[in-house]
Amino acid sequence: MSNTEKGGLHRVRNFLSCRQVLSLLTMLGFMLNYALRVNLTIAIVDMVVKNETDTKNVTLTGNLTLPLATNSSSNSSSLSGDGVEVAEERFPWDSYQRNFVLGCFFWGYILTELPGGRLAELIGGRRVFGHSMLWASLLTLITPLAAHINYVVLIVVRVVLGFMLGASWPAIHPVAAVWIPPMERSKFMSNMMASSLGAAITMPICGYLISVAGWASVFYLTGAVGLLWSLAWFTFVYETPATHPRISAEERREIEEAIGTSTSKKRPSHVPWGQLLCSPAVWAIIICHGLAVFGFFTVVNQLPTFMSEILHFDIKQNGVFSSLPYLGKYVMAVASSYLADYLRKKGTLSTTATRKLFTTFALVTPGLLMVLQVFLGYDSTWSVTIFSLALFAHGAVTAGYLGNGLDIAPNFGGTIFGLANTLSSFGGFLSTWMVGALTYDDKSFHQWQIVFWILAATYIGGAVVFAILGSGELQPWNNPPERKKISDVTQEEGVPLKNGK
């Protein structure tokens, strides 16, 4: 390497540390993660035939007439700017079919949560997270083609998309376990809430794109950006500080000394399932996460539909107002994480007290706001305000239970989060089925009031469970003995990232 190249590399190091590059790409990755997921929730509003009259006599190419609620696409004519009639493909799906398409994502999603977390612990989170996003981006690009081929083909693509994205969330915990010092992990985990920022940006962009270029354009844009991110991730991110070719000696030493023996250099070859599944602290995360995500996924998947059917927003208004709650959530995620790490570093609050305090605030507040939504949600101004405040408060989960697995067992943070997200994914599918069942025959605000009561109960229930069972203490089973010969165990058991004093 020439002196000029060395000087340039030194300037890059001074500008951005390897941890900062990791945090930036992780934030962008989770933004895209949700962009690849929620693009359909806004696009589907324009993908379906607008009213029952249209669906009763739908004419396709070749003058084939289809009855109501078939799975084939239709051509709905519209005028372009120069007055030329153009065909816009739409599909005569009823409420059940729309929610089925939205909910089938979770079939694949639940299959890779736990395996993805464990695989990341064994081979590294960089590979698992990067490949899950890469293949999800490719699947997003072919989504319009799948919809035009057949309703069932679209379902298959969405299931496989969920299969890929399911591994991404637990995979980031093993990355944090080896790259991020314990007292900075709340801030790093707030990058996961960049998913909300992704939704906040994606929804208004999707609304605009659909109005000028059709619903298919949103899949092409998000898929292409996902491919560019994947290239950057595999170029600039490495599995550990020790394997990073551009890390400075000072930064590597700082990371390894801060992490110490809590994370083993040689990853444990087996999970102590008995101790893990008997731990109240683990079940606090699992139950709390399941109930919280049920509420969150209900809002993510159904907010555009609610704004279209009840508040009667057009597609541009829908995209803008649907995005506001997610923007607030990300702001709270970052602010609460910095505050939580500050309180822990200063010794003002213990890790346990910090996690319980922020979890309670993050779940009880939206629970109470859902009660308010029952009585005021028919008004568009109140409804947008309440949803925005509810997701704003929910962002504090990053300082609460979301990264709690790294507190209690950093060697198995991916497994714990994978287990929690697996069970919570059932709630994601259940929420779409619930709304579809409640609004199939009756799309009145009264039916949505039932949805809001259910959300209030689940949010508050999650907070109560974590307040009783939650903990921030390192668990004794975090460093299990290896199942090998005695000589091998002596050499490999619990080897730390740095030599103990």
Beta strands, then each sheet from edge to edge (+ up, - down):
strand 1: 58-59
strand 2: 65-66
strand 3: 74-79
strand 4: 85-90
sheet 1: 1+ 2-
sheet 2: 3+ 4-
end
